[in-house]
Structure formats: C-alpha cells, structure tokens
C-alpha cells in the first residue's frame, strides 16, 4: 500500500488534535488473551494503524465465545484464536505487523512475551495469569493496562510503577472467582475499547486518564466511576526497596 493510500486511510484520525500517526506506527503492543477484551482492543488498535501487534493466546475458539469475541465467527470454532484473530486483523489492516504466539503465559514465557513492547494489554480471564503479567510489567517498567468483566460490570486501570501502584496494590493473590464468569458482549467490548484508547494515548505521549486509577463501568445503570488506586506500602511487589 503506497504512502498516499496510507495517508488516506488515516486521514480522519490525523485531524484529531495532538495525534501522532508516526509514533503509533513505530509502536509494539502486547495483547495477552484474545477473548472479549482482547478482541475489541486488537480490532481498534489494528484499525488505528499501530505498527506491531503481538497476540498471545493458546486457546481454540468455542461456540460459547461467539456472544462477545468479535474476531471470530461460526466457521472459526475449533481453530486456534491467534490464527483466526490474525486472519481477521490482516484483512482489516494489512499495514499492521502481526506476531501470533500460540503460547501459554507463565513465569517462564512472560519475559519473551513482553520484550520490546511499549505497552501491555490484559485480555485475561484469571487472576493468577494477571499477577504474572503485573509482576513482569513492574520488573521491565512497561505499563500494564488492566481489564476485567463480571456480568454488567467492567473494570479498567493503568498501572505503571513507580508512578503508580500496581495490580497487587489493588487486590491480593488467592482471591476466588466464579467459573465460568457471567458475561455478555457489550461489557468486554466497552472495556476493551477503553484499554485500546489508553494504549494509544500512552504511545503518543498523551497522559492516560486511568494512570493510577480504576474505572468501574456499570452497564446496567450506565454509570462510570473512577477510583484512585494508591500505592500500598505493604504491597508484596512494588513496595520493595
């Protein structure tokens, strides 16, 4: 695609005050988990023209995913999510470089996954994996954009110690959560778009609105609340000297 067609593709967003397409084009974002959250984030980051998307998920598409995971369709069932997501995103924007990693996130793989990224987006569905990602984010000083959903409720936060606290300041390991988590499509869609927006702002040098704060979205009553997440002096991770 020639330079002229590229300029035409992004012509409307370039009009946004403070927009820097070149910064976005040079950036790499990691999305771990390509479910409801990751699907929405990936679609809009690709559409905006981020330079490289590193996609990590080792699951296959199931029929029960299709109510909220907008990268997939009925014919995707049984296929690996990274492959189906890659196909859809490449069709949307062939200018974006895609790294499709069918890798299970754990303490052994997380280091390579985050290497070279400017920002990490959490599309996960379990706390254990989130704490692994949070720890590596703290270790490598790469900002971590948290996202989670439960029924009508959605949550998003931007953690970047030492400027802010970390996920472990907000919640402790060992918290229980129901399985399966009740969820329908619009809530992870809403939170995934918030995550993508905060990632784009960070990449372009615009202060993220959720830096050190937690957004609580209530889809039932259509309310948005912001809560400051203070550093916890007893945090087992980011309070260490």
N, C-alpha and C positions, 0 to 999 in steps of 0.2 A: 504494500500500500504506500503510495507516494506521499511526500510531505504535504502536498496540497490537500489530498483526501484526509490525511490525519488532522490537519488544521480544521477542515470542515466538520469532521467527526466531533471534535471537542469545542466547536465554536461557541456553543451556548454557555458552557461552564466557564470558559475563559473570560466571559463577561462578568463573572462574579468578582466583586472587589476582593483583592488580596490573593486571588487564585494564582497558583504557580504550577502549570502543567509539567514543566521540565523536572521539578522536584519529584512530582508524583511518578513520572516516567522512570526516574532513576532508583526508585524505592523497591524494597522487597518486604512483603508482609507474609507472616506465617499464620495460617488458619488451622487450628487443631480441632478436628471434629466437623464433619460435613453434614450435620443434621439440619434441624430447623434454623438454628442460629447461623451456622456456618454457610448454609445455602444462601441466605439473604445477604450476608456480608460479602461473600465471594462474588455474587452476581453484580452488586453495585460497585465493588472495588474494580472488577474487570471492566464494567461499563464506563467507569470514570477514567480508565487508562493507566492504572498502576503498572509499573514496569514488570514486576515479577510477583506471582502468587505461588507460595509454597503450600500445597494442600496435603494434609495428613489425616488419614482415616484408614482403618483396616477392615471396616465392616462392609457387608453387602447390603444392597437395597432390599427392604422388605415391604410388603403391601401396606403394613400399618404405618410406614414412614410417609406415605404419599399425601396425607392430610396437611402436611406442614413443610415438607422438604422439597422446595420448589425447583431444585435442579433435576429432579427425576420424574419419570413417567411410568406408566404401566409396563412398558417394554423393558424398563430398567431393572425390574425385580430379578434378584439372583445375581446381578452384576456388582462388581466392586464399585463403591461410591466414588473413589478417586478417579476411576476411568470414566464413569458416567458424568461426573462433575466436569472433568477435563474436556470431554466432548462438547458439553453444553457451553462452557465458558469460551472455548476456542471458536465456536460458531458465533457467539456474541461479539467477541473482540479478538481477532487473530493477532493483534499487536501485542497482547499480553503474553509474556513468557510464563508457562505453567510448569511447576515441578510437582509431579504426582507421586506421593510417597505412601505406599501401602504398608505402613509401619505402625506397630503398637507403641504408644507412648509409655515409657517407663524411665527409671533413673539412668538406664544405660543408653537409651536412644535420644533423650531430650537434648543433650548437648549439641549433637549434629543437627537436630531439627531447627534449633534457634540460631545457629551460626549464620552470621551475615544478614540477619533480619533487622529492620528498623522498628518493627512493632509486632506484637503477638496478639492474636485474637482468639479468645476462648470460645469454642463451639462445643464444649464437652458436656457430658451429662452425668458426671460423677465427681465427688469431692476429692477422692484420692488422686485422680489424674490432675485435677486443678491445682492441688498443693504441689505436685511435682513441677508443673509448669510455672507456678508462682515462685518456687524456690530458684529455678533456673533463671527466671526473669530478674530476680534480685541479684543473683550471682553475676550475670552478664550485663546488668544495668540496661536491660531492654524493657521498655514499658509493656505492661500486660493489661489488656482490655478484657475485663471480666464480663460474662453474660450468663444468665440463668433464667429459667422459667418454671412456673408451677401453677397450673390452672389458668386463672385470669391474671396472675401476677407475673411481672417480668422485672429483672434486675440488671443493671449495668454499672460498671465502675472502671476508673482508670487509675492503675497503681504503678508508681514509679519511684521507689525508694532511691535515695534518701529524701527526695522532695515530698513524698507522701508516705503513709503507711503501706502495708502490703495486705494481701488477702488474708494472711494469718492474723493480722490485727483485727479483722472483721469477724472471723469465725475460726473455730478450733477444729483440728483434725479429729475424726471419730464421731462427728455428728451423723446421725442417721437420716436417711431419706427414703421415701417410699419407692418401690419399683412395681410396675412402671410408673413414671411421673405423669400425672394427668396434664395434657397439653393439646391445644388446637392451634391452627396455623397462624393466626394474626399476631399472637403474642410473641413467639420467637421471631416472626418477621419484623415486628416493631423493634425489638431489642437488637436484632442483627443489623438493622439499618442504623441504629444509634451507634453501635460498635464501629461500623464502617465509616460513619461520619466523624467520629472521634479519631479514628486512624488517619483519615485524610487530613484533618486539621493538624495533627501532630507532625505528619510527614511534611506539610507545607510550612511549618513553623508558626502555626496559629495555636494559641494556648487551648488545650482541650477543656471543655466546660466541666467534665467529670473528673478532672485532676484532683485526686484525694477525696472524691465524693461518690456516693452511691445513689443512682437513680432507681426509684421504685415506681413502676408503672402498674396501675390497676385498670385492666381493660374493662372490667365490669362496670365500674363507676367513672371511667375515663378520667382518672386523676394521675398527676405526675408529682412525685415528691422527691426532694433532694436532701440527702443526709450527709453531713460531714463525717468522714472516716478518719479519726485522729490516730496518730501513731500510738501504739500500745507499748508502754515502757517494759511490759513483761512479754512482749512478742518473742516466741522462740526463734524467729528468723531475723527480722530486720532490726531488733533492739540490741543484737550482739555488738560488742565493741570491736 
